[in-house]
Amino acid sequence: MVFKRLLGSLGVGGPSVDTVLDPGAVAPGGTVAGQVHLQGGGADFAIEHITLELVARVEAEHAEGESEGLVVFHQHVVAGGFRLAGDERRSVPFSFVLPWETPVTELYGQDLGVVLGVRTELGVAGARDKGDLDPLAVRPLPVQEAVLEAFGQLGFGFKSADLELGRIGGTGQQLPFYQEIELIPAPRYAHRVDEIEVTFLADPAGLEVVLEADKRSGFHSEGHDALARFTVGHQEVEKTDWNAEVEGWLRQLVEHRAPYAHGGHHGHHGEGHHSGPGMGTAVAAGAAGLAVGVVGGMVAAEVVDEVGDFFEGDDEGDEEEYGDEDGED
């Protein structure tokens, strides 16, 4: 067993910790499970708590421009109140439910460049030490996949995905940030819009789908953003003609000016926003929808390297931590 770095604040001879997640991606609302492996130090230690934090790398806009930082959006206490003997090895199992609004990090097995992780905090004798981040893979819910598949069937292509600090007004959003999946318009919409941004806000009953179109300027009109919001239930996945459904959404979005007011919506929603890990990745659209097939920009391996570098701590020293959103079970 190879353990993580010695917990810095506990000094030489302190315990070390390694969190191992069960293999495979988890869907929002699904169960994250694994083991926390502890290795005792040079003496006995009283373990006050072992807490897992879900952490996301999020972009924020402010007066000076843009920055990226870490947001803790869920916490789960694994164990506590026990003594770890010197040189003792102990494994503590855990499981907890992933928040329904957790961003998607992959689609059809293709990494989207969104950075999520599990960070382990060990509380010992009044000291708290946060261990390294372990990557967390999140696959889409069936209804999310159905919506994205329909966009692909209609000729849209994947451009990028990122996480934005802020809230979308008029929705039931729970987390302090939201995910934007940016799509290249299908040829028949290209003269009307520059791109489409899709945001999913899931809950146990279903999904809010927020669409934003960056509309092109015309001979008689200026360019502007238009928003629309739609609600679908999880049970509708098998009953719905998703191509027709999404096409209807697009008609409402493109043909009407700003059908959904977005007061309180913090984020860029404008031009020139091209940052974040995996930017430049494109997933080709075709008969298989938004499926695997990287073209242009970074290749998939480079995306994995960049995300891996972040989790190894290369970026942490330069990152701001925006704050916690506790969600302990």
RAPE-V749155 format. One record per pair of residues at least 4 apart in sequence whose C-alpha atoms are under 7 Angstrom apart, sorted by the first residue. I is the first residue (numbers start at 1). J is the second residue. D is the distance in Angstrom with one decimal. If there is no record, write none. Layout:
I:J:D, I:J:D
//
This chain:
3:16:6.4, 3:17:6.0, 3:18:5.2, 4:16:6.3, 4:17:5.8, 4:18:5.3, 5:16:6.6, 6:14:6.9, 6:15:6.9, 6:16:5.2, 7:11:6.9, 7:14:6.7, 7:15:6.9, 7:16:5.9, 7:129:6.2, 7:131:6.8, 9:129:6.2, 10:14:5.3, 13:41:4.8, 13:42:4.5, 14:41:4.5, 14:42:6.5, 15:39:5.5, 15:40:4.6, 15:41:4.3, 16:38:5.9, 16:39:5.2, 16:40:6.8, 17:36:7.0, 17:37:5.7, 17:38:4.7, 17:39:6.3, 18:36:5.9, 18:37:5.1, 18:38:6.6, 19:35:5.9, 19:36:4.4, 19:37:6.1, 20:34:5.6, 20:35:5.4, 20:36:6.3, 21:33:6.0, 21:34:4.3, 21:35:6.6, 22:33:5.7, 22:34:4.9, 25:137:4.6, 25:138:5.0, 25:139:5.7, 26:30:5.9, 26:31:6.9, 26:32:6.7, 26:137:6.5, 26:138:4.9, 26:139:5.8, 27:138:5.4, 27:139:5.0, 27:140:5.7, 27:141:5.7, 28:98:5.6, 28:99:6.0, 28:100:4.6, 28:101:6.6, 28:102:5.7, 28:141:6.6, 29:97:5.9, 29:98:5.0, 29:99:5.6, 29:100:4.7, 30:97:5.6, 30:98:5.5, 31:95:6.4, 31:96:5.5, 31:97:4.5, 31:98:5.9, 32:95:5.4, 32:96:5.4, 32:97:6.1, 32:98:6.4, 33:94:5.5, 33:95:4.1, 33:96:6.7, 34:93:5.8, 34:94:5.6, 34:95:6.7, 35:91:6.2, 35:92:5.4, 35:93:4.3, 35:94:6.0, 36:91:5.5, 36:92:5.1, 36:93:6.3, 37:90:5.8, 37:91:4.4, 37:92:6.4, 38:89:5.6, 38:90:5.1, 38:91:6.1, 39:87:6.2, 39:88:5.8, 39:89:4.7, 39:90:6.7, 40:84:6.0, 40:85:5.9, 40:86:4.7, 40:87:4.2, 40:88:4.7, 40:89:6.2, 41:86:4.9, 41:87:5.4, 42:86:5.2, 42:87:6.6, 43:85:6.5, 43:86:4.4, 44:83:6.9, 44:84:5.7, 44:85:4.2, 44:86:4.8, 45:83:5.7, 45:84:5.2, 45:85:6.4, 45:124:6.9, 46:82:5.9, 46:83:4.4, 46:84:6.2, 46:124:5.9, 46:125:6.3, 47:80:5.8, 47:81:5.8, 47:82:5.4, 47:83:5.8, 47:84:6.7, 47:123:6.1, 47:124:5.0, 48:80:4.8, 48:81:4.9, 48:82:6.9, 48:123:5.1, 48:124:5.5, 48:125:7.0, 49:79:5.6, 49:80:3.8, 49:81:6.5, 49:122:6.0, 49:123:5.0, 50:77:5.9, 50:78:5.4, 50:79:5.3, 50:80:6.0, 50:121:5.8, 50:122:4.8, 50:123:6.4, 51:75:6.8, 51:76:5.6, 51:77:4.3, 51:78:5.6, 51:120:5.8, 51:121:5.1, 51:122:6.6, 52:75:5.6, 52:76:5.2, 52:77:6.3, 52:78:7.0, 52:118:6.4, 52:119:5.7, 52:120:4.7, 52:121:6.2, 53:72:6.3, 53:74:5.7, 53:75:4.5, 53:76:6.6, 53:118:5.6, 53:119:5.1, 53:120:6.3, 54:72:5.6, 54:73:5.8, 54:74:5.1, 54:75:6.4, 54:117:5.9, 54:118:4.8, 54:119:6.5, 55:70:6.4, 55:71:5.5, 55:72:4.5, 55:73:6.2, 55:116:5.7, 55:117:5.2, 55:118:6.1, 55:119:7.0, 56:70:5.6, 56:71:5.3, 56:72:6.6, 56:115:6.0, 56:116:4.6, 56:117:6.5, 57:68:6.7, 57:69:5.7, 57:70:4.8, 57:71:6.5, 57:115:5.5, 57:116:6.6, 58:68:5.6, 58:69:5.5, 58:70:6.1, 58:71:6.7, 58:163:5.0, 58:164:5.7, 58:165:6.1, 59:66:6.9, 59:67:5.8, 59:68:4.4, 59:69:6.5, 59:163:6.0, 59:164:5.0, 59:165:5.9, 60:66:5.6, 60:67:5.5, 60:68:6.1, 60:164:6.1, 60:165:5.2, 61:65:5.8, 61:66:4.6, 61:67:6.6, 61:267:6.5, 61:268:6.9, 62:66:6.2, 68:319:6.4, 68:320:6.8, 69:319:4.9, 69:320:4.4, 69:321:5.1, 69:322:6.1, 70:319:6.9, 70:320:6.3, 70:321:4.6, 70:322:6.0, 71:321:6.1, 71:322:5.5, 71:323:5.6, 71:324:6.0, 72:323:6.5, 72:324:4.6, 72:325:5.8, 73:175:6.8, 73:324:6.0, 73:325:4.5, 73:326:6.1, 73:327:7.0, 74:325:6.1, 74:326:5.0, 74:327:4.5, 74:328:6.4, 75:326:5.5, 75:327:5.3, 75:328:4.7, 76:328:4.8, 76:329:6.0, 77:328:7.0, 78:94:6.0, 84:88:6.5, 98:102:6.9, 100:202:5.4, 100:203:5.3, 101:175:6.9, 101:201:5.5, 101:202:5.2, 101:203:6.9, 103:179:6.0, 104:138:5.1, 104:139:5.6, 104:140:5.7, 105:111:6.1, 105:112:5.5, 105:113:6.7, 105:114:5.3, 105:137:5.9, 105:138:5.2, 105:139:6.4, 106:110:5.2, 106:111:4.5, 106:112:5.3, 106:138:6.3, 106:139:5.5, 107:111:6.8, 107:139:6.4, 107:140:6.9, 108:291:6.0, 108:292:6.3, 110:292:5.9, 112:161:6.3, 112:278:6.6, 113:161:6.9, 113:277:5.2, 113:278:4.2, 113:303:6.2, 114:161:6.6, 114:162:6.1, 114:277:6.6, 115:307:6.5, 116:135:6.0, 116:136:5.5, 117:133:5.5, 117:134:5.2, 117:135:4.3, 117:136:4.8, 118:133:5.5, 118:134:5.1, 118:135:6.4, 118:136:6.4, 119:130:6.8, 119:131:6.1, 119:132:6.0, 119:133:4.6, 119:134:6.4, 120:130:5.7, 120:131:5.2, 121:128:6.6, 121:129:5.5, 121:130:4.3, 121:131:6.0, 122:128:5.8, 122:129:5.4, 122:130:6.5, 123:127:5.6, 123:128:4.5, 123:129:6.5, 124:128:6.4, 133:311:5.5, 134:311:6.7, 135:311:7.0, 140:144:5.6, 140:145:5.7, 141:145:6.2, 142:146:6.1, 142:237:6.8, 143:147:6.3, 143:234:6.0, 143:237:5.5, 144:148:6.3, 145:149:5.9, 146:150:6.2, 146:237:7.0, 146:242:6.7, 147:151:6.5, 147:242:6.5, 148:152:6.4, 148:290:6.6, 149:153:6.2, 149:289:4.8, 149:290:5.8, 150:154:6.2, 150:242:5.7, 150:243:4.8, 150:246:6.6, 150:289:6.8, 151:155:6.5, 151:156:5.4, 151:289:7.0, 152:156:4.9, 152:157:6.2, 152:285:5.1, 152:286:6.2, 152:289:3.7, 152:290:4.8, 153:286:6.4, 153:287:6.1, 153:289:4.8, 154:186:6.8, 154:243:6.9, 155:186:4.5, 155:285:6.2, 155:286:6.5, 156:183:6.2, 156:184:5.6, 156:185:5.0, 156:186:4.5, 156:285:6.1, 157:183:5.4, 157:184:4.9, 157:185:6.8, 157:283:6.4, 157:284:5.7, 157:285:4.7, 157:290:6.3, 158:182:6.5, 158:183:4.7, 158:184:6.1, 158:282:5.3, 158:283:5.0, 158:284:6.7, 158:290:6.5, 159:182:5.4, 159:183:5.1, 159:184:5.9, 159:281:6.5, 159:282:5.0, 160:181:6.1, 160:182:5.2, 160:279:5.8, 160:280:6.8, 160:281:6.4, 160:282:6.8, 161:180:5.6, 161:181:4.4, 161:182:5.9, 162:179:5.8, 162:180:5.5, 162:181:6.8, 162:276:6.6, 163:177:6.6, 163:178:5.6, 163:179:4.5, 163:180:6.2, 164:177:5.4, 164:178:5.5, 164:179:6.3, 164:267:6.1, 165:176:6.2, 165:177:4.3, 165:178:6.7, 165:267:6.6, 166:176:5.7, 166:177:5.0, 166:265:6.8, 166:266:4.7, 166:267:6.1, 167:173:6.8, 167:176:6.3, 167:177:6.2, 167:264:6.7, 167:265:5.3, 167:266:5.7, 168:173:6.9, 168:262:6.7, 168:264:6.2, 168:265:4.1, 168:266:6.7, 169:262:5.4, 169:263:5.3, 169:264:4.6, 169:265:5.1, 173:201:6.3, 179:199:5.7, 180:197:5.9, 180:198:5.6, 180:199:5.1, 181:197:5.5, 181:198:5.0, 181:199:6.5, 182:195:6.8, 182:196:5.8, 182:197:4.4, 182:198:6.4, 183:195:5.7, 183:196:5.1, 183:197:6.1, 184:195:5.2, 184:196:6.7, 185:189:5.8, 185:190:5.4, 185:193:6.9, 185:194:6.8, 185:195:5.5, 185:196:6.6, 186:190:6.1, 189:193:6.2, 190:194:6.4, 192:215:5.8, 192:216:5.5, 193:213:6.2, 193:214:5.5, 193:215:4.2, 193:216:5.1, 194:214:5.5, 194:215:6.1, 194:216:6.2, 195:213:6.0, 195:214:5.6, 196:211:6.9, 196:212:5.7, 196:213:4.7, 196:214:6.6, 197:211:5.7, 197:212:5.1, 197:213:6.5, 198:209:7.0, 198:210:5.9, 198:211:4.9, 198:212:6.7, 199:209:5.8, 199:210:5.1, 199:211:6.5, 200:207:6.5, 200:208:5.9, 200:209:5.0, 200:210:6.5, 201:207:5.6, 201:208:5.0, 201:209:6.5, 202:206:5.8, 202:207:4.3, 202:208:6.2, 203:207:6.3, 205:233:5.9, 205:234:6.5, 206:232:5.7, 206:233:4.0, 206:234:4.8, 207:231:5.7, 207:232:5.3, 207:233:6.1, 208:229:6.8, 208:230:5.7, 208:231:4.6, 208:232:6.6, 209:229:5.6, 209:230:5.1, 209:231:6.2, 210:228:5.9, 210:229:4.5, 210:230:6.5, 211:227:5.6, 211:228:5.3, 211:229:6.3, 212:225:6.7, 212:226:5.6, 212:227:4.4, 212:228:6.6, 213:225:5.6, 213:226:5.3, 213:227:6.5, 214:224:6.2, 214:225:4.7, 214:226:6.8, 215:223:5.3, 215:224:5.3, 215:225:5.8, 216:223:4.6, 217:221:5.6, 217:222:4.3, 217:223:3.8, 218:222:6.2, 225:258:6.8, 226:253:6.4, 226:257:5.9, 226:258:4.0, 226:259:6.8, 227:253:6.4, 227:258:5.3, 227:259:6.1, 227:260:5.2, 228:253:5.9, 228:259:5.8, 228:260:4.9, 229:260:6.7, 232:236:6.9, 236:240:5.9, 241:245:6.2, 242:246:5.9, 243:247:6.0, 244:248:6.2, 245:249:6.4, 246:250:6.2, 247:251:6.3, 248:252:6.4, 249:253:6.2, 250:254:5.9, 251:255:5.6, 252:256:5.9, 253:259:7.0, 274:279:6.8, 275:279:6.2, 277:303:6.9, 277:306:6.6, 277:307:6.7, 278:298:6.9, 278:303:5.0, 280:296:6.7, 280:297:4.3, 280:298:5.7, 281:294:6.5, 281:295:6.8, 281:296:6.6, 281:297:5.6, 281:298:5.4, 281:299:6.8, 282:294:5.4, 282:295:5.5, 282:296:6.7, 283:290:6.1, 283:291:6.2, 283:292:5.9, 283:293:5.3, 283:294:5.1, 283:295:6.7, 284:290:6.2, 284:291:6.3, 284:292:6.8, 284:293:5.4, 284:294:6.5, 284:295:6.9, 285:289:5.1, 285:290:4.8, 285:291:6.5, 294:299:6.2, 294:300:6.7, 298:302:5.9, 298:303:6.5, 299:303:6.6, 300:304:6.4, 301:305:6.2, 302:306:6.2, 303:307:6.3, 304:308:5.9, 305:309:6.1, 306:310:6.5, 307:311:6.5, 308:312:6.2, 309:313:6.6, 309:314:5.7, 310:314:5.5, 310:315:5.2, 315:319:6.4
//
